[in-house]
Amino acid sequence: MRFCRFGDGRLGLVEDSMVRDVTAALDVLPAYRYPLPPYDVFIANLDRVAERARAITAGSPQLPVSGVKFLSPVANPSKVIGAPVNYQKHLDEVRGDAQLHHGSQTHTVPIHQMGLFLKASSSLVGPGEGIVLRKLDRRNDHEVELAVVIGKRVNNVSAGEAMKYVAGYAIGLDITVRGPEERSLRKSPDSYAVLGPWLVTADEIPNPGDLNLKITVNGEERQNSNTKYMILGVPQLIEFASAFYTLNPGDVILTGTPEGVSPIQPGDTVVATIEKIGSMEVKVRTA
């Protein structure tokens, strides 16, 4: 199944070129009082919502995909986790370009040594909201990535068991301000984590380790690779992350970007595509 959030926070089920408005399926979600749970309630109850959505789909209103403003399919992740230099060719380009590593040796070591990083959850937007650039005196780069959405709470899980805890996948854009500051700061401005266009449930992608992914800017191809070239695959990244953090439903793991990262400017149109997920168009602007 392919779930999207759109408009004013409505829930949609994507079928070919149409979106079925199944917002009524959210009625199965439990009610909470303060303190609210530290996870995404929709993702935590995805099976229940999916069952209800199937039951009401036939009578639900339809909208063309082309006319829908897509929000992030995950509204409330407790964490957005990034996997730096997780493709060897991207590691090689970082090592060879001072604009990317800024003289910091921590930017030029493999992911096993560098570890993971966090992006502020407030940086998360959907493709319909666009990228609002900051620090225009600096280089701002695009990075296309497979995004993994955690479905169940997990801590210290092995790679062999990790896939049981995946709710689904989406396309991720990890936008980055280049500079000398710590990575999480430069990757956490509002709108610098784009997730979408929808959540594809895990059953539709049995092998996330062999998906073509690419990005174009104003029609020019900038990145084109395959997730089989990741240094750490999805199970290994979940194992790595859960060794340090409890992963909650709705947490997002951005699995790293291949070579070809390059600058974006206000006025650009970015189109990111991942096999078995689809494509999302994102406009770049200033505030």
Secondary structure by P-SEA (a helix, b strand, c coil): cbbbbcccbbbbbbcccbbbccccccccbbbbccccccccccccaaaaaaaaaaaccccbbbbbcccccccccccccccccccccccaaaaaaaaacccccccccccccccccbbbbbcccccccccccccccccccbbbbbbbbbbbbbcccccccccccccccccbbbbbbbbbbbcccccccccccccccccccccccccccccccccccccccccccccccccccccccaaaaaaaaaacccccccbbbccccccbbbbbcccbbbbbbbccbbbbbbbbbcc
